[in-house]
Amino acid sequence: MQVVARPGETFETLLRRFKSGVEREGILGDYKRHQSFMSRGEKMRAKLKRAERKRRTRMARRSA
């Protein structure tokens, strides 16, 4: 991500543009996702766990 300063632009404005650009491109999320290695089996188990939790919350909302 690269931001070029505009004439008369303050540092705060420049920093705000940089932060919004980083967020828009998903750089931080990608960095966090690659912080730790997950094997294929671990990813699958985590996905199943998320799906089960989601299913339970949907069922709870329907019955209430």
C-alpha positions in Angstrom: 0.0 0.0 0.0 1.4 3.3 -1.0 0.1 6.8 -0.4 1.5 9.9 -2.0 1.2 13.2 -0.1 -1.0 15.8 -1.7 0.1 19.4 -1.7 -0.8 21.0 1.7 -2.0 17.7 3.2 -1.4 17.2 6.9 0.2 14.1 8.2 -3.0 13.1 10.0 -5.0 13.1 6.8 -2.2 11.2 5.0 -2.2 8.6 7.8 -6.0 8.3 7.7 -5.9 7.7 3.9 -3.2 5.0 4.4 -5.2 3.2 7.1 -8.4 3.2 5.1 -6.5 1.9 2.1 -4.9 -0.9 4.1 -8.4 -1.8 5.5 -10.0 -1.7 2.0 -7.4 -4.0 0.5 -7.6 -6.5 3.4 -3.9 -6.5 4.2 -4.3 -6.6 7.9 -6.7 -9.5 7.8 -4.5 -11.4 5.5 -1.5 -10.8 7.8 -3.5 -12.1 10.8 -4.7 -15.1 8.9 -1.1 -16.1 8.1 0.3 -15.6 11.6 -0.1 -19.2 12.6 -0.1 -22.4 10.4 -3.2 -24.6 10.4 -3.1 -28.0 8.9 -5.8 -29.1 6.5 -7.4 -31.2 9.2 -7.4 -28.3 11.7 -9.1 -26.0 9.2 -11.7 -28.7 8.5 -12.5 -29.2 12.2 -12.7 -25.4 12.8 -15.1 -25.1 9.9 -17.3 -27.9 11.2 -17.3 -26.3 14.6 -18.3 -22.9 13.2 -21.1 -24.6 11.2 -22.4 -26.4 14.2 -22.4 -23.3 16.3 -24.3 -21.4 13.5 -26.8 -24.2 13.2 -27.5 -24.2 16.9 -28.1 -20.4 17.0 -30.5 -20.7 14.0 -32.4 -23.5 15.8 -32.6 -21.5 19.0 -34.0 -18.4 17.1 -36.6 -20.5 15.4 -37.9 -22.1 18.6 -38.1 -18.9 20.5 
